[in-house]
Amino acid sequence: FAATVPAAVPSRHFDLMFDATCGDEAVRRFLIDANPQAAGAMARRFEEAARRGLWTARRNSSASTLRDMLEALA
């Protein structure tokens, strides 16, 4: 929904989802081990949201976390 209606989903909601999934080291490791394709899809969606200006991460490390995650999956 965020991709079709500008500002429909606040960045805070993206931050909460990121923190609970890709931003949590234990969850990130589980996702990568249990379902690498899904983990990659999640990381790419967060990257896309940031690239399109739908999400401005409150942490500077979010982009590098996603990049590292995708590199680990390659």
PQR file with spaces between the fields and no chain letter, atoms N, CA, C, O and H, PARSE charges and radii, in Angstrom:
ATOM       1  N    PHE     1       0.822   -1.193    0.000 -0.4000 1.5000
ATOM       2  CA   PHE     1       0.000    0.000    0.000 -0.0000 2.0000
ATOM       3  C    PHE     1       0.867    1.257    0.000  0.5500 1.7000
ATOM       4  O    PHE     1       0.518    2.258   -0.627 -0.5500 1.4000
ATOM       5  N    ALA     2       1.973    1.204    0.690 -0.4000 1.5000
ATOM       6  CA   ALA     2       2.865    2.360    0.758 -0.0000 2.0000
ATOM       7  C    ALA     2       3.405    2.729   -0.612  0.5500 1.7000
ATOM       8  O    ALA     2       3.699    3.895   -0.875 -0.5500 1.4000
ATOM       9  H    ALA     2       2.256    0.392    1.200  0.4000 1.0000
ATOM      10  N    ALA     3       3.536    1.730   -1.494 -0.4000 1.5000
ATOM      11  CA   ALA     3       4.089    1.996   -2.817 -0.0000 2.0000
ATOM      12  C    ALA     3       3.114    2.716   -3.735  0.5500 1.7000
ATOM      13  O    ALA     3       3.537    3.309   -4.728 -0.5500 1.4000
ATOM      14  H    ALA     3       3.296    0.783   -1.280  0.4000 1.0000
ATOM      15  N    THR     4       1.826    2.681   -3.432 -0.4000 1.5000
ATOM      16  CA   THR     4       0.844    3.292   -4.321 -0.0000 2.0000
ATOM      17  C    THR     4       0.300    4.623   -3.814  0.5500 1.7000
ATOM      18  O    THR     4      -0.127    5.456   -4.613 -0.5500 1.4000
ATOM      19  H    THR     4       1.483    2.199   -2.625  0.4000 1.0000
ATOM      20  N    VAL     5       0.307    4.834   -2.525 -0.4000 1.5000
ATOM      21  CA   VAL     5      -0.216    6.075   -1.951 -0.0000 2.0000
ATOM      22  C    VAL     5       0.906    6.763   -1.181  0.5500 1.7000
ATOM      23  O    VAL     5       1.277    6.305   -0.100 -0.5500 1.4000
ATOM      24  H    VAL     5       0.653    4.157   -1.876  0.4000 1.0000
ATOM      25  N    PRO     6       1.454    7.855   -1.716 -0.5600 1.5000
ATOM      26  CA   PRO     6       2.552    8.546   -1.048  0.2800 2.0000
ATOM      27  C    PRO     6       2.184    8.930    0.383  0.5500 1.7000
ATOM      28  O    PRO     6       1.086    9.419    0.651 -0.5500 1.4000
ATOM      29  N    ALA     7       3.119    8.698    1.286 -0.4000 1.5000
ATOM      30  CA   ALA     7       2.994    9.036    2.702 -0.0000 2.0000
ATOM      31  C    ALA     7       1.863    8.286    3.409  0.5500 1.7000
ATOM      32  O    ALA     7       1.432    8.696    4.487 -0.5500 1.4000
ATOM      33  H    ALA     7       4.011    8.301    1.068  0.4000 1.0000
ATOM      34  N    ALA     8       1.380    7.194    2.814 -0.4000 1.5000
ATOM      35  CA   ALA     8       0.314    6.417    3.449 -0.0000 2.0000
ATOM      36  C    ALA     8       0.844    5.664    4.666  0.5500 1.7000
ATOM      37  O    ALA     8       0.122    5.461    5.641 -0.5500 1.4000
ATOM      38  H    ALA     8       1.730    6.861    1.938  0.4000 1.0000
ATOM      39  N    VAL     9       2.099    5.256    4.602 -0.4000 1.5000
ATOM      40  CA   VAL     9       2.718    4.538    5.709 -0.0000 2.0000
ATOM      41  C    VAL     9       3.891    5.363    6.211  0.5500 1.7000
ATOM      42  O    VAL     9       4.838    5.603    5.461 -0.5500 1.4000
ATOM      43  H    VAL     9       2.685    5.422    3.809  0.4000 1.0000
ATOM      44  N    PRO    10       3.848    5.799    7.457 -0.5600 1.5000
ATOM      45  CA   PRO    10       4.951    6.610    7.975  0.2800 2.0000
ATOM      46  C    PRO    10       6.253    5.806    8.084  0.5500 1.7000
ATOM      47  O    PRO    10       6.225    4.589    8.267 -0.5500 1.4000
ATOM      48  N    SER    11       7.376    6.490    7.972 -0.4000 1.5000
ATOM      49  CA   SER    11       8.687    5.841    8.092 -0.0000 2.0000
ATOM      50  C    SER    11       8.805    5.073    9.402  0.5500 1.7000
ATOM      51  O    SER    11       9.487    4.051    9.465 -0.5500 1.4000
ATOM      52  H    SER    11       7.399    7.479    7.823  0.4000 1.0000
ATOM      53  N    ARG    12       8.159    5.549   10.425 -0.4000 1.5000
ATOM      54  CA   ARG    12       8.201    4.897   11.733 -0.0000 2.0000
ATOM      55  C    ARG    12       7.727    3.439   11.631  0.5500 1.7000
ATOM      56  O    ARG    12       8.279    2.559   12.291 -0.5500 1.4000
ATOM      57  H    ARG    12       7.605    6.380   10.374  0.4000 1.0000
ATOM      58  N    HIS    13       6.720    3.193   10.817 -0.4000 1.5000
ATOM      59  CA   HIS    13       6.219    1.824   10.659 -0.0000 2.0000
ATOM      60  C    HIS    13       7.242    0.943    9.943  0.5500 1.7000
ATOM      61  O    HIS    13       7.411   -0.224   10.296 -0.5500 1.4000
ATOM      62  H    HIS    13       6.271    3.908   10.281  0.4000 1.0000
ATOM      63  N    PHE    14       7.919    1.494    8.948 -0.4000 1.5000
ATOM      64  CA   PHE    14       8.993    0.751    8.285 -0.0000 2.0000
ATOM      65  C    PHE    14      10.099    0.443    9.298  0.5500 1.7000
ATOM      66  O    PHE    14      10.628   -0.668    9.328 -0.5500 1.4000
ATOM      67  H    PHE    14       7.781    2.443    8.661  0.4000 1.0000
ATOM      68  N    ASP    15      10.446    1.437   10.128 -0.4000 1.5000
ATOM      69  CA   ASP    15      11.470    1.222   11.153 -0.0000 2.0000
ATOM      70  C    ASP    15      11.076    0.090   12.095  0.5500 1.7000
ATOM      71  O    ASP    15      11.905   -0.759   12.423 -0.5500 1.4000
ATOM      72  H    ASP    15      10.016    2.340   10.104  0.4000 1.0000
ATOM      73  N    LEU    16       9.832    0.071   12.526 -0.4000 1.5000
ATOM      74  CA   LEU    16       9.371   -0.989   13.436 -0.0000 2.0000
ATOM      75  C    LEU    16       9.481   -2.365   12.783  0.5500 1.7000
ATOM      76  O    LEU    16       9.923   -3.323   13.417 -0.5500 1.4000
ATOM      77  H    LEU    16       9.159    0.760   12.259  0.4000 1.0000
ATOM      78  N    MET    17       9.081   -2.461   11.524 -0.4000 1.5000
ATOM      79  CA   MET    17       9.181   -3.739   10.801 -0.0000 2.0000
ATOM      80  C    MET    17      10.645   -4.142   10.595  0.5500 1.7000
ATOM      81  O    MET    17      11.013   -5.304   10.771 -0.5500 1.4000
ATOM      82  H    MET    17       8.721   -1.683   11.009  0.4000 1.0000
ATOM      83  N    PHE    18      11.465   -3.168   10.222 -0.4000 1.5000
ATOM      84  CA   PHE    18      12.885   -3.453   10.017 -0.0000 2.0000
ATOM      85  C    PHE    18      13.516   -3.936   11.316  0.5500 1.7000
ATOM      86  O    PHE    18      14.229   -4.939   11.327 -0.5500 1.4000
ATOM      87  H    PHE    18      11.167   -2.224   10.078  0.4000 1.0000
ATOM      88  N    ASP    19      13.255   -3.223   12.415 -0.4000 1.5000
ATOM      89  CA   ASP    19      13.841   -3.589   13.707 -0.0000 2.0000
ATOM      90  C    ASP    19      13.426   -4.995   14.151  0.5500 1.7000
ATOM      91  O    ASP    19      14.208   -5.706   14.781 -0.5500 1.4000
ATOM      92  H    ASP    19      12.676   -2.408   12.407  0.4000 1.0000
ATOM      93  N    ALA    20      12.209   -5.387   13.823 -0.4000 1.5000
ATOM      94  CA   ALA    20      11.701   -6.697   14.233 -0.0000 2.0000
ATOM      95  C    ALA    20      12.157   -7.832   13.322  0.5500 1.7000
ATOM      96  O    ALA    20      12.043   -9.002   13.687 -0.5500 1.4000
ATOM      97  H    ALA    20      11.573   -4.810   13.310  0.4000 1.0000
ATOM      98  N    THR    21      12.669   -7.498   12.145 -0.4000 1.5000
ATOM      99  CA   THR    21      13.045   -8.541   11.188 -0.0000 2.0000
ATOM     100  C    THR    21      14.523   -8.428   10.820  0.5500 1.7000
ATOM     101  O    THR    21      15.374   -9.005   11.498 -0.5500 1.4000
ATOM     102  H    THR    21      12.761   -6.548   11.849  0.4000 1.0000
ATOM     103  N    CYS    22      14.827   -7.716    9.789 -0.4000 1.5000
ATOM     104  CA   CYS    22      16.193   -7.619    9.277 -0.0000 2.0000
ATOM     105  C    CYS    22      17.143   -6.904   10.235  0.5500 1.7000
ATOM     106  O    CYS    22      18.344   -7.176   10.223 -0.5500 1.4000
ATOM     107  H    CYS    22      14.136   -7.248    9.238  0.4000 1.0000
ATOM     108  N    GLY    23      16.638   -6.016   11.043 -0.4000 1.5000
ATOM     109  CA   GLY    23      17.477   -5.254   11.961 -0.0000 2.0000
ATOM     110  C    GLY    23      17.854   -6.000   13.220  0.5500 1.7000
ATOM     111  O    GLY    23      18.745   -5.562   13.947 -0.5500 1.4000
ATOM     112  H    GLY    23      15.663   -5.795   11.052  0.4000 1.0000
ATOM     113  N    ASP    24      17.201   -7.113   13.498 -0.4000 1.5000
ATOM     114  CA   ASP    24      17.505   -7.927   14.673 -0.0000 2.0000
ATOM     115  C    ASP    24      18.429   -9.061   14.230  0.5500 1.7000
ATOM     116  O    ASP    24      18.061   -9.880   13.388 -0.5500 1.4000
ATOM     117  H    ASP    24      16.477   -7.468   12.907  0.4000 1.0000
ATOM     118  N    GLU    25      19.617   -9.100   14.800 -0.4000 1.5000
ATOM     119  CA   GLU    25      20.633  -10.051   14.329 -0.0000 2.0000
ATOM     120  C    GLU    25      20.166  -11.499   14.415  0.5500 1.7000
ATOM     121  O    GLU    25      20.392  -12.270   13.482 -0.5500 1.4000
ATOM     122  H    GLU    25      19.915   -8.435   15.485  0.4000 1.0000
ATOM     123  N    ALA    26      19.525  -11.883   15.506 -0.4000 1.5000
ATOM     124  CA   ALA    26      19.074  -13.266   15.663 -0.0000 2.0000
ATOM     125  C    ALA    26      17.986  -13.612   14.645  0.5500 1.7000
ATOM     126  O    ALA    26      17.999  -14.696   14.063 -0.5500 1.4000
ATOM     127  H    ALA    26      19.341  -11.257   16.264  0.4000 1.0000
ATOM     128  N    VAL    27      17.061  -12.705   14.437 -0.4000 1.5000
ATOM     129  CA   VAL    27      15.989  -12.939   13.461 -0.0000 2.0000
ATOM     130  C    VAL    27      16.557  -12.971   12.055  0.5500 1.7000
ATOM     131  O    VAL    27      16.174  -13.807   11.237 -0.5500 1.4000
ATOM     132  H    VAL    27      17.050  -11.824   14.910  0.4000 1.0000
ATOM     133  N    ARG    28      17.475  -12.051   11.782 -0.4000 1.5000
ATOM     134  CA   ARG    28      18.098  -12.003   10.452 -0.0000 2.0000
ATOM     135  C    ARG    28      18.799  -13.323   10.144  0.5500 1.7000
ATOM     136  O    ARG    28      18.644  -13.864    9.049 -0.5500 1.4000
ATOM     137  H    ARG    28      17.786  -11.371   12.447  0.4000 1.0000
ATOM     138  N    ARG    29      19.572  -13.851   11.104 -0.4000 1.5000
ATOM     139  CA   ARG    29      20.253  -15.129   10.909 -0.0000 2.0000
ATOM     140  C    ARG    29      19.252  -16.264   10.678  0.5500 1.7000
ATOM     141  O    ARG    29      19.448  -17.120    9.816 -0.5500 1.4000
ATOM     142  H    ARG    29      19.698  -13.412   11.994  0.4000 1.0000
ATOM     143  N    PHE    30      18.176  -16.250   11.467 -0.4000 1.5000
ATOM     144  CA   PHE    30      17.144  -17.283   11.299 -0.0000 2.0000
ATOM     145  C    PHE    30      16.534  -17.214    9.901  0.5500 1.7000
ATOM     146  O    PHE    30      16.377  -18.237    9.234 -0.5500 1.4000
ATOM     147  H    PHE    30      18.017  -15.555   12.168  0.4000 1.0000
ATOM     148  N    LEU    31      16.190  -16.000    9.462 -0.4000 1.5000
ATOM     149  CA   LEU    31      15.582  -15.836    8.138 -0.0000 2.0000
ATOM     150  C    LEU    31      16.509  -16.343    7.038  0.5500 1.7000
ATOM     151  O    LEU    31      16.078  -17.048    6.126 -0.5500 1.4000
ATOM     152  H    LEU    31      16.318  -15.170   10.004  0.4000 1.0000
ATOM     153  N    ILE    32      17.764  -15.983    7.132 -0.4000 1.5000
ATOM     154  CA   ILE    32      18.736  -16.393    6.115 -0.0000 2.0000
ATOM     155  C    ILE    32      18.890  -17.909    6.094  0.5500 1.7000
ATOM     156  O    ILE    32      18.971  -18.511    5.023 -0.5500 1.4000
ATOM     157  H    ILE    32      18.114  -15.410    7.873  0.4000 1.0000
ATOM     158  N    ASP    33      18.932  -18.532    7.277 -0.4000 1.5000
ATOM     159  CA   ASP    33      19.101  -19.986    7.353 -0.0000 2.0000
ATOM     160  C    ASP    33      17.832  -20.742    6.948  0.5500 1.7000
ATOM     161  O    ASP    33      17.898  -21.739    6.228 -0.5500 1.4000
ATOM     162  H    ASP    33      18.866  -18.043    8.147  0.4000 1.0000
ATOM     163  N    ALA    34      16.676  -20.258    7.417 -0.4000 1.5000
ATOM     164  CA   ALA    34      15.424  -20.985    7.210 -0.0000 2.0000
ATOM     165  C    ALA    34      14.842  -20.787    5.817  0.5500 1.7000
ATOM     166  O    ALA    34      14.269  -21.714    5.243 -0.5500 1.4000
ATOM     167  H    ALA    34      16.623  -19.449    8.001  0.4000 1.0000
ATOM     168  N    ASN    35      14.988  -19.582    5.272 -0.4000 1.5000
ATOM     169  CA   ASN    35      14.377  -19.309    3.969 -0.0000 2.0000
ATOM     170  C    ASN    35      15.133  -18.168    3.291  0.5500 1.7000
ATOM     171  O    ASN    35      14.703  -17.016    3.354 -0.5500 1.4000
ATOM     172  H    ASN    35      15.453  -18.829    5.738  0.4000 1.0000
ATOM     173  N    PRO    36      16.244  -18.478    2.651 -0.5600 1.5000
ATOM     174  CA   PRO    36      17.071  -17.445    2.036  0.2800 2.0000
ATOM     175  C    PRO    36      16.344  -16.604    0.989  0.5500 1.7000
ATOM     176  O    PRO    36      16.594  -15.404    0.876 -0.5500 1.4000
ATOM     177  N    GLN    37      15.449  -17.224    0.226 -0.4000 1.5000
ATOM     178  CA   GLN    37      14.720  -16.458   -0.792 -0.0000 2.0000
ATOM     179  C    GLN    37      13.821  -15.415   -0.148  0.5500 1.7000
ATOM     180  O    GLN    37      13.766  -14.276   -0.613 -0.5500 1.4000
ATOM     181  H    GLN    37      15.246  -18.198    0.318  0.4000 1.0000
ATOM     182  N    ALA    38      13.130  -15.778    0.898 -0.4000 1.5000
ATOM     183  CA   ALA    38      12.262  -14.824    1.593 -0.0000 2.0000
ATOM     184  C    ALA    38      13.087  -13.729    2.261  0.5500 1.7000
ATOM     185  O    ALA    38      12.703  -12.560    2.240 -0.5500 1.4000
ATOM     186  H    ALA    38      13.175  -16.703    1.276  0.4000 1.0000
ATOM     187  N    ALA    39      14.215  -14.103    2.851 -0.4000 1.5000
ATOM     188  CA   ALA    39      15.087  -13.117    3.488 -0.0000 2.0000
ATOM     189  C    ALA    39      15.569  -12.092    2.461  0.5500 1.7000
ATOM     190  O    ALA    39      15.575  -10.891    2.731 -0.5500 1.4000
ATOM     191  H    ALA    39      14.527  -15.053    2.868  0.4000 1.0000
ATOM     192  N    GLY    40      15.968  -12.568    1.297 -0.4000 1.5000
ATOM     193  CA   GLY    40      16.406  -11.666    0.231 -0.0000 2.0000
ATOM     194  C    GLY    40      15.292  -10.772   -0.254  0.5500 1.7000
ATOM     195  O    GLY    40      15.506   -9.586   -0.506 -0.5500 1.4000
ATOM     196  H    GLY    40      15.963  -13.544    1.078  0.4000 1.0000
ATOM     197  N    ALA    41      14.105  -11.328   -0.386 -0.4000 1.5000
ATOM     198  CA   ALA    41      12.959  -10.527   -0.828 -0.0000 2.0000
ATOM     199  C    ALA    41      12.645   -9.423    0.175  0.5500 1.7000
ATOM     200  O    ALA    41      12.333   -8.297   -0.211 -0.5500 1.4000
ATOM     201  H    ALA    41      13.931  -12.291   -0.181  0.4000 1.0000
ATOM     202  N    MET    42      12.729   -9.747    1.451 -0.4000 1.5000
ATOM     203  CA   MET    42      12.468   -8.740    2.480 -0.0000 2.0000
ATOM     204  C    MET    42      13.502   -7.617    2.408  0.5500 1.7000
ATOM     205  O    MET    42      13.154   -6.437    2.443 -0.5500 1.4000
ATOM     206  H    MET    42      12.983  -10.662    1.765  0.4000 1.0000
ATOM     207  N    ALA    43      14.764   -7.996    2.307 -0.4000 1.5000
ATOM     208  CA   ALA    43      15.828   -6.993    2.245 -0.0000 2.0000
ATOM     209  C    ALA    43      15.666   -6.100    1.018  0.5500 1.7000
ATOM     210  O    ALA    43      15.838   -4.883    1.097 -0.5500 1.4000
ATOM     211  H    ALA    43      15.047   -8.955    2.278  0.4000 1.0000
ATOM     212  N    ARG    44      15.336   -6.712   -0.111 -0.4000 1.5000
ATOM     213  CA   ARG    44      15.151   -5.918   -1.332 -0.0000 2.0000
ATOM     214  C    ARG    44      13.955   -4.976   -1.216  0.5500 1.7000
ATOM     215  O    ARG    44      14.002   -3.869   -1.751 -0.5500 1.4000
ATOM     216  H    ARG    44      15.196   -7.700   -0.176  0.4000 1.0000
ATOM     217  N    ARG    45      12.893   -5.380   -0.536 -0.4000 1.5000
ATOM     218  CA   ARG    45      11.727   -4.501   -0.351 -0.0000 2.0000
ATOM     219  C    ARG    45      12.074   -3.296    0.515  0.5500 1.7000
ATOM     220  O    ARG    45      11.654   -2.174    0.231 -0.5500 1.4000
ATOM     221  H    ARG    45      12.855   -6.280   -0.101  0.4000 1.0000
ATOM     222  N    PHE    46      12.851   -3.540    1.580 -0.4000 1.5000
ATOM     223  CA   PHE    46      13.277   -2.416    2.422 -0.0000 2.0000
ATOM     224  C    PHE    46      14.174   -1.463    1.616  0.5500 1.7000
ATOM     225  O    PHE    46      14.023   -0.245    1.702 -0.5500 1.4000
ATOM     226  H    PHE    46      13.192   -4.451    1.811  0.4000 1.0000
ATOM     227  N    GLU    47      15.104   -2.024    0.836 -0.4000 1.5000
ATOM     228  CA   GLU    47      15.967   -1.180    0.001 -0.0000 2.0000
ATOM     229  C    GLU    47      15.145   -0.372   -0.994  0.5500 1.7000
ATOM     230  O    GLU    47      15.406    0.812   -1.207 -0.5500 1.4000
ATOM     231  H    GLU    47      15.227   -3.014    0.767  0.4000 1.0000
ATOM     232  N    GLU    48      14.158   -1.011   -1.598 -0.4000 1.5000
ATOM     233  CA   GLU    48      13.312   -0.317   -2.570 -0.0000 2.0000
ATOM     234  C    GLU    48      12.524    0.807   -1.909  0.5500 1.7000
ATOM     235  O    GLU    48      12.405    1.897   -2.469 -0.5500 1.4000
ATOM     236  H    GLU    48      13.946   -1.973   -1.424  0.4000 1.0000
ATOM     237  N    ALA    49      11.993    0.548   -0.737 -0.4000 1.5000
ATOM     238  CA   ALA    49      11.228    1.580   -0.023 -0.0000 2.0000
ATOM     239  C    ALA    49      12.116    2.782    0.275  0.5500 1.7000
ATOM     240  O    ALA    49      11.678    3.925    0.143 -0.5500 1.4000
ATOM     241  H    ALA    49      12.090   -0.338   -0.282  0.4000 1.0000
ATOM     242  N    ALA    50      13.353    2.534    0.674 -0.4000 1.5000
ATOM     243  CA   ALA    50      14.279    3.637    0.945 -0.0000 2.0000
ATOM     244  C    ALA    50      14.636    4.376   -0.342  0.5500 1.7000
ATOM     245  O    ALA    50      14.642    5.607   -0.378 -0.5500 1.4000
ATOM     246  H    ALA    50      13.709    1.606    0.782  0.4000 1.0000
ATOM     247  N    ARG    51      14.935    3.619   -1.396 -0.4000 1.5000
ATOM     248  CA   ARG    51      15.320    4.228   -2.686 -0.0000 2.0000
ATOM     249  C    ARG    51      14.205    5.098   -3.246  0.5500 1.7000
ATOM     250  O    ARG    51      14.470    6.156   -3.817 -0.5500 1.4000
ATOM     251  H    ARG    51      14.930    2.619   -1.367  0.4000 1.0000
ATOM     252  N    ARG    52      12.953    4.660   -3.088 -0.4000 1.5000
ATOM     253  CA   ARG    52      11.816    5.409   -3.621 -0.0000 2.0000
ATOM     254  C    ARG    52      11.354    6.537   -2.700  0.5500 1.7000
ATOM     255  O    ARG    52      10.406    7.252   -3.024 -0.5500 1.4000
ATOM     256  H    ARG    52      12.737    3.800   -2.624  0.4000 1.0000
ATOM     257  N    GLY    53      12.012    6.698   -1.565 -0.4000 1.5000
ATOM     258  CA   GLY    53      11.656    7.769   -0.652 -0.0000 2.0000
ATOM     259  C    GLY    53      10.444    7.463    0.216  0.5500 1.7000
ATOM     260  O    GLY    53       9.877    8.363    0.836 -0.5500 1.4000
ATOM     261  H    GLY    53      12.782    6.117   -1.302  0.4000 1.0000
ATOM     262  N    LEU    54      10.046    6.195    0.260 -0.4000 1.5000
ATOM     263  CA   LEU    54       8.908    5.808    1.083 -0.0000 2.0000
ATOM     264  C    LEU    54       9.325    5.574    2.528  0.5500 1.7000
ATOM     265  O    LEU    54       8.490    5.607    3.433 -0.5500 1.4000
ATOM     266  H    LEU    54      10.506    5.464   -0.243  0.4000 1.0000
ATOM     267  N    TRP    55      10.624    5.336    2.746 -0.4000 1.5000
ATOM     268  CA   TRP    55      11.146    5.065    4.085 -0.0000 2.0000
ATOM     269  C    TRP    55      12.443    5.822    4.269  0.5500 1.7000
ATOM     270  O    TRP    55      13.380    5.665    3.486 -0.5500 1.4000
ATOM     271  H    TRP    55      11.302    5.309    2.011  0.4000 1.0000
ATOM     272  N    THR    56      12.497    6.638    5.299 -0.4000 1.5000
ATOM     273  CA   THR    56      13.730    7.274    5.716 -0.0000 2.0000
ATOM     274  C    THR    56      14.099    6.649    7.049  0.5500 1.7000
ATOM     275  O    THR    56      13.497    6.957    8.078 -0.5500 1.4000
ATOM     276  H    THR    56      11.735    6.766    5.935  0.4000 1.0000
ATOM     277  N    ALA    57      15.080    5.778    7.025 -0.4000 1.5000
ATOM     278  CA   ALA    57      15.455    5.028    8.228 -0.0000 2.0000
ATOM     279  C    ALA    57      15.999    5.972    9.290  0.5500 1.7000
ATOM     280  O    ALA    57      16.715    6.927    8.987 -0.5500 1.4000
ATOM     281  H    ALA    57      15.569    5.528    6.189  0.4000 1.0000
ATOM     282  N    ARG    58      15.648    5.689   10.531 -0.4000 1.5000
ATOM     283  CA   ARG    58      16.140    6.531   11.630 -0.0000 2.0000
ATOM     284  C    ARG    58      17.557    6.135   12.033  0.5500 1.7000
ATOM     285  O    ARG    58      18.258    6.900   12.694 -0.5500 1.4000
ATOM     286  H    ARG    58      15.066    4.914   10.776  0.4000 1.0000
ATOM     287  N    ARG    59      17.976    4.930   11.628 -0.4000 1.5000
ATOM     288  CA   ARG    59      19.334    4.492   11.939 -0.0000 2.0000
ATOM     289  C    ARG    59      20.191    4.555   10.688  0.5500 1.7000
ATOM     290  O    ARG    59      19.753    4.165    9.605 -0.5500 1.4000
ATOM     291  H    ARG    59      17.406    4.308   11.091  0.4000 1.0000
ATOM     292  N    ASN    60      21.395    5.040   10.837 -0.4000 1.5000
ATOM     293  CA   ASN    60      22.317    5.110    9.705 -0.0000 2.0000
ATOM     294  C    ASN    60      22.772    3.729    9.259  0.5500 1.7000
ATOM     295  O    ASN    60      23.198    3.554    8.118 -0.5500 1.4000
ATOM     296  H    ASN    60      21.750    5.357   11.717  0.4000 1.0000
ATOM     297  N    SER    61      22.684    2.756   10.144 -0.4000 1.5000
ATOM     298  CA   SER    61      23.208    1.421    9.834 -0.0000 2.0000
ATOM     299  C    SER    61      22.233    0.561    9.034  0.5500 1.7000
ATOM     300  O    SER    61      22.607   -0.525    8.592 -0.5500 1.4000
ATOM     301  H    SER    61      22.337    2.898   11.071  0.4000 1.0000
ATOM     302  N    SER    62      21.009    1.007    8.838 -0.4000 1.5000
ATOM     303  CA   SER    62      20.015    0.188    8.145 -0.0000 2.0000
ATOM     304  C    SER    62      20.463   -0.187    6.739  0.5500 1.7000
ATOM     305  O    SER    62      20.346   -1.345    6.341 -0.5500 1.4000
ATOM     306  H    SER    62      20.705    1.889    9.198  0.4000 1.0000
ATOM     307  N    ALA    63      20.971    0.773    5.991 -0.4000 1.5000
ATOM     308  CA   ALA    63      21.397    0.498    4.613 -0.0000 2.0000
ATOM     309  C    ALA    63      22.542   -0.510    4.585  0.5500 1.7000
ATOM     310  O    ALA    63      22.544   -1.417    3.752 -0.5500 1.4000
ATOM     311  H    ALA    63      21.066    1.714    6.315  0.4000 1.0000
ATOM     312  N    SER    64      23.505   -0.366    5.475 -0.4000 1.5000
ATOM     313  CA   SER    64      24.630   -1.307    5.470 -0.0000 2.0000
ATOM     314  C    SER    64      24.190   -2.690    5.953  0.5500 1.7000
ATOM     315  O    SER    64      24.714   -3.701    5.484 -0.5500 1.4000
ATOM     316  H    SER    64      23.503    0.370    6.152  0.4000 1.0000
ATOM     317  N    THR    65      23.244   -2.745    6.876 -0.4000 1.5000
ATOM     318  CA   THR    65      22.711   -4.039    7.325 -0.0000 2.0000
ATOM     319  C    THR    65      22.055   -4.762    6.160  0.5500 1.7000
ATOM     320  O    THR    65      22.282   -5.955    5.959 -0.5500 1.4000
ATOM     321  H    THR    65      22.819   -1.924    7.257  0.4000 1.0000
ATOM     322  N    LEU    66      21.247   -4.049    5.395 -0.4000 1.5000
ATOM     323  CA   LEU    66      20.585   -4.653    4.240 -0.0000 2.0000
ATOM     324  C    LEU    66      21.583   -5.085    3.181  0.5500 1.7000
ATOM     325  O    LEU    66      21.453   -6.161    2.599 -0.5500 1.4000
ATOM     326  H    LEU    66      21.063   -3.080    5.558  0.4000 1.0000
ATOM     327  N    ARG    67      22.573   -4.252    2.935 -0.4000 1.5000
ATOM     328  CA   ARG    67      23.610   -4.571    1.943 -0.0000 2.0000
ATOM     329  C    ARG    67      24.369   -5.836    2.377  0.5500 1.7000
ATOM     330  O    ARG    67      24.600   -6.734    1.568 -0.5500 1.4000
ATOM     331  H    ARG    67      22.679   -3.377    3.408  0.4000 1.0000
ATOM     332  N    ASP    68      24.755   -5.895    3.662 -0.4000 1.5000
ATOM     333  CA   ASP    68      25.467   -7.072    4.168 -0.0000 2.0000
ATOM     334  C    ASP    68      24.599   -8.324    4.074  0.5500 1.7000
ATOM     335  O    ASP    68      25.085   -9.408    3.753 -0.5500 1.4000
ATOM     336  H    ASP    68      24.568   -5.165    4.319  0.4000 1.0000
ATOM     337  N    MET    69      23.318   -8.161    4.357 -0.4000 1.5000
ATOM     338  CA   MET    69      22.401   -9.280    4.304 -0.0000 2.0000
ATOM     339  C    MET    69      22.305   -9.841    2.879  0.5500 1.7000
ATOM     340  O    MET    69      22.345  -11.054    2.675 -0.5500 1.4000
ATOM     341  H    MET    69      22.922   -7.280    4.618  0.4000 1.0000
ATOM     342  N    LEU    70      22.178   -8.941    1.901 -0.4000 1.5000
ATOM     343  CA   LEU    70      22.087   -9.372    0.507 -0.0000 2.0000
ATOM     344  C    LEU    70      23.395   -9.993    0.026  0.5500 1.7000
ATOM     345  O    LEU    70      23.375  -10.935   -0.767 -0.5500 1.4000
ATOM     346  H    LEU    70      22.146   -7.956    2.066  0.4000 1.0000
ATOM     347  N    GLU    71      24.522   -9.483    0.490 -0.4000 1.5000
ATOM     348  CA   GLU    71      25.812  -10.063    0.116 -0.0000 2.0000
ATOM     349  C    GLU    71      25.951  -11.472    0.689  0.5500 1.7000
ATOM     350  O    GLU    71      26.488  -12.365    0.033 -0.5500 1.4000
ATOM     351  H    GLU    71      24.539   -8.718    1.134  0.4000 1.0000
ATOM     352  N    ALA    72      25.460  -11.669    1.923 -0.4000 1.5000
ATOM     353  CA   ALA    72      25.520  -12.991    2.538 -0.0000 2.0000
ATOM     354  C    ALA    72      24.667  -14.007    1.782  0.5500 1.7000
ATOM     355  O    ALA    72      24.947  -15.206    1.793 -0.5500 1.4000
ATOM     356  H    ALA    72      25.023  -10.944    2.455  0.4000 1.0000
ATOM     357  N    LEU    73      23.627  -13.505    1.130 -0.4000 1.5000
ATOM     358  CA   LEU    73      22.719  -14.384    0.388 -0.0000 2.0000
ATOM     359  C    LEU    73      23.193  -14.668   -1.032  0.5500 1.7000
ATOM     360  O    LEU    73      22.703  -15.592   -1.681 -0.5500 1.4000
ATOM     361  H    LEU    73      23.400  -12.532    1.121  0.4000 1.0000
ATOM     362  N    ALA    74      24.140  -13.881   -1.508 -0.4000 1.5000
ATOM     363  CA   ALA    74      24.608  -14.033   -2.896 -0.0000 2.0000
ATOM     364  C    ALA    74      25.443  -15.273   -3.096  0.5500 1.7000
ATOM     365  O    ALA    74      25.905  -15.534   -4.207 -0.5500 1.4000
ATOM     366  H    ALA    74      24.539  -13.130   -0.981  0.4000 1.0000
